Amino acid sequence: MSEKACPMCEMTDVVGHAEHYECMTCGHEWPKEEVVEGPRVVKDAYGNVLADGDTVAMIKDLKLQGSSQVLKTGTKSKPIRLVEGDHEISCRMDGIAIGLKACFVKKVSV
């Protein structure tokens, strides 16, 4: 056992094999080489790279969680801000500050 934590479940029950680590709790395996991640790249539904300050539009109707309001297809945002987490985009649409997943938007050229 080692002091290395599993990237999936964050438990420390990890076994080191010749070329990879294995979590005894969840069974997740990952390579021993430390993967150096480059700058984060967020892409819209069509594969266009998004950056802070871009304007995006909805590609499908989405019901806002906890509300009866719906963001319609084609609704454009104010300039976006990329954030960490499950919802990569923070923006304002129809006067509401929301977090969106990049797979539901397309980049709009201004």
KELOTOR-286812 format. One line per 8 residues: number of its first residue (from 0); for each residue x, y, z of N, C-alpha, C, O. Coordinates in pm, 1 decimal. Atoms other than C-alpha are relative to their C-alpha. Layout:
# residues N
NUM> X/Y/Z/X/Y/Z/X/Y/Z/X/Y/Z; ...
This chain:
# residues 110
0> 83.8/-117.4/0.0/0.0/0.0/0.0/89.0/124.6/0.0/203.1/120.3/46.0; -77.7/-122.9/8.4/114.1/357.1/-59.8/-83.1/117.1/50.8/-200.6/101.3/84.1; 70.0/-121.2/-41.3/22.9/712.9/37.9/-62.2/70.1/-120.2/-117.0/179.3/-105.8; 58.5/-56.5/120.6/-90.3/778.9/-321.0/-151.5/-15.1/6.7/-200.8/-119.5/49.3; 146.4/4.2/-3.9/-462.1/860.6/-351.0/-55.5/-25.7/-139.2/1.2/18.4/-239.2; 67.6/29.7/126.1/-695.8/733.9/-621.6/-61.4/129.0/-56.1/-127.4/202.2/17.6; 59.6/-121.1/57.4/-796.3/1012.7/-863.7/-151.8/-8.7/-15.1/-216.7/94.5/-31.9; 145.1/15.2/14.5/-1151.5/869.7/-887.9/-72.3/12.0/134.5/-162.9/94.0/149.0
8> 72.8/2.9/-127.0/-1256.9/797.4/-528.5/77.4/64.3/114.1/22.9/80.4/223.3; -86.7/-68.5/-95.2/-967.1/967.4/-341.5/34.6/-83.8/123.0/78.1/-30.0/224.8; -39.8/88.8/-108.8/-912.1/663.4/-119.0/149.4/-30.1/-14.2/205.3/-18.9/-123.3; -144.6/24.9/2.5/-554.6/570.5/-26.3/33.6/-148.9/-3.9/149.2/-185.5/17.6; -25.3/143.7/14.1/-593.0/191.5/-70.9/49.4/-26.8/-141.9/-25.5/-78.0/-225.2; -54.8/6.4/134.7/-362.8/192.8/-375.1/114.2/-101.8/-4.2/201.2/-103.6/82.9; -105.3/98.5/21.3/-145.9/-92.1/-504.2/79.9/42.8/-122.4/22.3/77.4/-225.6; -85.3/-34.7/113.1/152.7/-16.8/-728.2/42.1/-124.1/-75.7/101.3/-215.2/-17.8
16> -44.2/108.7/87.7/209.1/-254.2/-1020.3/119.5/49.7/-79.8/163.8/162.7/-59.5; -118.8/-36.6/76.1/500.2/-249.2/-1265.9/-20.1/127.6/-82.1/67.3/214.2/-84.5; 20.5/-113.6/89.6/345.8/3.6/-1504.3/-117.3/90.0/38.8/-138.8/193.7/-23.9; 117.8/-80.4/-36.5/34.9/135.3/-1326.6/-32.6/-16.3/148.0/21.6/-102.5/217.2; 53.9/9.4/-134.9/-143.1/196.7/-997.6/-142.2/-53.6/-10.7/-208.4/-36.8/-113.1; 136.5/51.4/-2.8/-468.6/26.1/-897.5/-61.5/29.6/136.0/0.3/4.9/239.6; 72.4/-29.6/-124.1/-723.1/137.7/-638.3/-71.4/-127.1/45.5/-146.0/-187.7/-31.4; 63.1/120.0/-53.5/-835.1/-148.7/-416.3/-147.0/25.1/34.0/-224.6/-70.0/43.7
24> 137.3/-32.4/-35.9/-1158.4/33.0/-328.5/-92.6/-2.3/-121.7/-195.7/-69.6/-120.8; 90.1/-10.8/115.4/-1303.0/116.6/-671.8/48.9/-73.1/-123.8/-26.3/-87.4/-220.2; -52.0/73.6/114.5/-1076.0/-77.4/-909.7/57.0/86.6/-110.7/100.3/33.6/-213.0; -53.2/-90.4/102.5/-964.3/230.9/-1105.9/149.7/-22.2/-17.3/221.8/-39.6/81.0; -142.2/14.2/30.8/-625.7/195.1/-1277.9/47.1/123.3/-75.4/-26.6/177.4/-157.9; -58.4/-113.8/70.3/-396.6/477.7/-1395.8/149.8/-21.2/-10.8/208.9/-90.4/72.1; -143.3/23.3/24.2/-40.2/493.4/-1534.1/86.6/60.9/109.2/47.5/157.8/174.3; -92.7/-51.5/-99.8/258.2/547.5/-1305.6/61.2/132.0/-42.4/91.9/216.2/41.9
32> -56.7/-126.2/44.7/394.3/824.8/-1523.9/-96.4/111.0/35.5/-216.6/101.5/11.1; 83.5/-114.9/-32.2/267.6/1153.4/-1399.6/-37.5/68.8/-130.7/50.0/109.6/-207.0; 48.6/-65.1/120.8/55.1/1299.9/-1676.2/-1.2/149.6/26.5/-75.8/198.5/111.3; -5.5/-144.7/-15.7/143.1/1666.2/-1707.7/-104.7/59.7/-92.4/-96.1/48.5/-214.7; 106.8/-57.5/78.9/-166.9/1846.5/-1817.9/38.7/139.3/-46.6/92.5/219.7/29.5; -27.4/-130.8/55.5/-129.2/2143.1/-2046.1/-113.9/93.5/35.3/-196.0/62.1/121.4; 109.8/-93.0/-26.7/-358.3/2442.3/-2048.8/-133.5/-64.5/-37.3/-143.4/-139.5/-134.4; 132.2/58.6/21.7/-724.3/2349.7/-2029.6/-62.1/53.8/-127.6/-62.1/174.5/-151.7
40> 63.8/-38.0/124.8/-903.3/2351.1/-2363.6/-147.6/-36.7/9.8/-182.1/-153.0/30.7; 144.6/21.7/-3.7/-1281.8/2392.1/-2365.2/-52.0/20.4/-141.3/-25.7/122.8/-204.4; 54.1/-7.2/135.7/-1463.5/2319.3/-2691.9/-151.5/-1.8/4.3/-212.1/-65.3/90.6; 145.6/-2.3/7.7/-1821.7/2391.6/-2791.3/-50.8/-128.7/-64.7/27.2/-220.9/-88.7; 61.2/121.2/56.0/-2062.2/2135.0/-2939.8/54.0/-35.4/-138.1/43.5/-150.6/-180.3; -50.2/23.4/134.8/-1900.9/2172.0/-3283.1/152.1/-7.5/-5.7/208.9/-12.9/-114.8; -145.3/14.5/-3.8/-1536.6/2149.7/-3170.2/76.9/129.8/-7.0/199.7/126.5/-15.4; -69.6/-129.0/0.1/-1456.3/2522.5/-3174.2/52.7/28.4/139.9/-17.8/7.8/238.7
48> -61.0/-29.9/-129.4/-1219.2/2627.8/-2896.4/-59.6/128.6/56.0/-68.0/229.9/-13.6; 58.9/-116.6/-67.0/-1379.0/2867.8/-2647.1/103.7/68.5/87.6/193.7/3.5/140.7; -89.9/-78.2/-85.3/-1198.3/3145.6/-2459.4/-83.5/101.2/78.2/-197.7/130.0/42.5; 68.4/-104.1/-76.5/-1291.5/3404.0/-2198.0/-35.0/115.7/-92.6/46.5/156.9/-175.2; 42.2/-114.0/80.1/-1490.1/3685.8/-2356.5/-74.2/-37.0/-126.7/-129.1/51.4/-192.5; 75.5/41.5/118.6/-1643.8/3478.9/-2639.1/-149.4/12.9/26.2/-193.6/15.4/141.1; 145.0/1.4/-9.1/-2014.9/3498.5/-2711.7/-46.7/-134.3/-52.2/1.1/-181.2/-155.5; 50.7/130.9/40.3/-2206.6/3170.2/-2732.7/-150.8/4.6/-12.6/-215.9/93.8/41.8
56> 144.8/13.4/15.4/-2558.3/3063.8/-2833.2/-38.9/-144.3/31.0/38.1/-237.3/7.1; 50.7/133.0/-32.7/-2768.6/2769.6/-2715.9/-28.7/-78.1/-127.2/-74.7/-20.7/-225.9; 29.9/83.4/116.3/-2800.5/2476.7/-2958.3/-125.0/-84.7/21.8/-173.6/-148.5/-71.6; 124.5/71.4/-28.0/-3102.9/2319.3/-2785.2/-69.4/67.1/117.5/-6.1/139.3/194.5; 75.4/-54.9/-113.0/-3376.3/2417.7/-2541.2/44.1/-69.3/127.9/54.7/-191.9/132.0; -36.9/55.3/-130.1/-3269.5/2371.5/-2178.4/-88.2/59.9/107.7/-102.1/181.8/117.4; 78.6/-45.6/-113.7/-3496.1/2390.3/-1875.9/96.6/31.0/112.5/183.6/-50.1/144.4; -86.0/-38.0/-111.1/-3328.4/2576.6/-1591.9/-41.5/-74.7/125.1/-158.9/-75.9/162.1
64> 27.4/78.8/-119.6/-3300.7/2361.0/-1282.6/-51.0/91.0/111.9/5.8/197.4/136.4; 56.3/-77.4/-109.1/-3513.2/2488.1/-995.1/-87.2/115.3/-46.2/-119.2/204.1/32.8; 79.0/-109.2/55.1/-3717.9/2712.5/-1222.2/-90.4/-55.6/-108.5/-68.2/-166.1/-158.0; 86.0/41.6/110.3/-3994.6/2690.5/-1477.4/45.0/63.4/-130.9/-18.2/43.7/-234.6; -49.8/-71.6/116.4/-3790.8/2901.4/-1720.2/79.6/-93.1/-91.6/143.8/-187.5/-45.5; -71.5/79.4/100.1/-3645.2/2757.0/-2041.9/88.0/92.8/-82.4/43.6/198.7/-126.7; -87.5/-72.1/92.1/-3344.1/2881.4/-2236.7/-22.5/-59.1/-138.9/2.9/-177.5/-161.3; 36.5/46.4/134.0/-3450.2/2857.4/-2601.3/123.5/-12.0/-89.7/225.8/52.1/-65.6
72> -104.0/14.0/100.9/-3234.1/2748.9/-2894.6/27.8/136.3/-62.1/-65.3/208.8/-97.3; -38.8/-127.0/60.2/-3040.1/3047.2/-3030.4/18.6/113.0/98.4/65.2/220.3/60.2; -19.6/-104.4/-100.4/-3037.5/3243.4/-2704.0/148.9/28.4/13.8/228.2/-62.7/37.6; -141.6/-37.2/-6.9/-2709.2/3435.9/-2698.4/36.6/47.0/140.3/-47.1/97.0/215.5; -49.0/-40.9/-131.3/-2496.0/3506.1/-2394.5/74.3/131.5/-9.4/112.8/176.6/-117.2; -97.5/-108.3/-12.6/-2305.7/3805.1/-2276.9/136.5/-68.1/-8.0/141.3/-191.0/-13.8; -130.7/67.2/4.1/-1929.1/3742.7/-2289.4/14.0/-103.1/113.0/-23.1/-78.1/227.7; -9.7/110.1/-95.6/-1850.8/3413.6/-2117.4/129.5/6.4/79.7/223.6/78.0/45.4
80> -120.5/17.6/-80.8/-1600.2/3324.5/-1849.3/15.2/-149.8/20.8/-79.9/-216.1/62.3; -25.5/142.1/-19.4/-1440.2/2977.5/-1837.6/36.7/-24.2/145.8/117.8/48.5/203.1; -22.7/31.5/-140.2/-1441.2/2819.2/-1491.9/32.1/-149.1/13.1/5.5/-227.7/-77.9; -28.9/140.2/-28.1/-1323.3/2492.8/-1337.7/-128.5/-68.3/44.9/-219.3/-3.9/97.5; 113.6/76.4/-48.7/-1571.8/2218.4/-1265.2/-79.2/-64.7/-111.1/-40.0/-62.8/-227.8; 85.2/74.2/92.0/-1848.1/2022.4/-1429.8/-62.9/90.9/-105.3/-72.0/53.2/-222.2; 55.8/-98.2/92.2/-2009.6/2328.9/-1587.5/111.3/98.7/-32.7/148.0/181.6/50.7; -121.5/-73.1/36.7/-1723.1/2491.7/-1778.8/-20.5/147.6/-26.3/76.0/223.9/-23.8
88> 27.6/-137.2/42.2/-1894.2/2819.2/-1872.5/-86.5/71.4/104.2/-187.2/17.6/150.4; 80.2/-86.7/-85.0/-2020.3/3098.2/-1647.6/-36.3/121.5/-84.5/51.7/187.7/-139.5; 43.1/-111.0/85.7/-2229.8/3360.2/-1828.3/-136.6/50.4/43.5/-194.5/1.4/140.4; 134.6/-53.0/-22.9/-2551.2/3562.2/-1834.8/-80.0/-19.0/-128.0/-35.4/16.8/-237.0; 94.0/15.3/112.1/-2844.6/3470.6/-2059.3/-136.5/43.2/49.2/-180.6/0.6/155.9; 132.9/-51.7/-37.1/-3180.3/3648.4/-2048.5/0.2/61.5/139.7/-98.2/50.2/212.7; -8.7/-67.4/-128.0/-3061.1/3842.5/-1743.2/26.0/-90.3/119.1/18.7/-44.9/233.3; -23.5/96.3/-106.7/-2981.3/3529.0/-1541.5/144.0/-48.2/-6.3/191.8/-87.4/-112.8
96> -136.4/54.6/-5.9/-2631.5/3428.9/-1428.9/-11.0/-151.0/13.0/-74.7/-201.3/105.5; 9.9/146.0/-0.1/-2589.9/3059.0/-1509.2/134.1/-64.0/-30.0/225.8/0.9/-80.2; -114.3/82.4/36.8/-2331.4/2784.7/-1544.6/-45.9/-100.1/-104.3/-149.4/-164.6/-87.1; 38.1/88.6/110.1/-2340.2/2582.3/-1866.4/110.4/-99.2/-31.0/228.3/-72.7/-7.3; -96.1/93.2/55.9/-2173.2/2276.0/-2006.3/24.5/42.3/-144.3/-67.9/85.1/-213.5; -37.9/-45.9/133.2/-1988.1/2352.4/-2328.5/-68.7/-79.1/-111.0/-79.2/-29.7/-223.3; 63.5/81.9/103.5/-2166.9/2071.2/-2514.9/-137.1/52.0/-41.4/-193.9/2.2/-138.6; 131.6/-53.1/33.6/-2491.1/2275.6/-2518.8/6.1/135.3/-68.2/-97.9/197.8/-88.9
104> -13.0/-132.0/62.0/-2353.1/2590.0/-2684.5/86.3/-7.6/-125.0/161.9/-102.5/-145.6; -89.3/-15.7/114.1/-2191.3/2701.8/-3006.8/57.4/140.5/4.6/-7.5/234.3/51.0; -67.6/-129.5/1.7/-1944.4/2985.0/-3052.3/-62.3/86.4/-108.7/-86.7/39.7/-220.0; 59.5/-95.0/93.9/-2091.8/3292.3/-3222.2/105.7/101.7/-37.8/167.2/163.3/49.2; -95.1/-103.6/41.7/-1869.6/3515.3/-3430.8/-70.9/134.1/4.5/-183.8/149.0/-42.4; 61.7/-131.5/-20.1/-1933.3/3877.2/-3348.9/34.1/92.4/-113.0/-8.9/207.7/-113.6
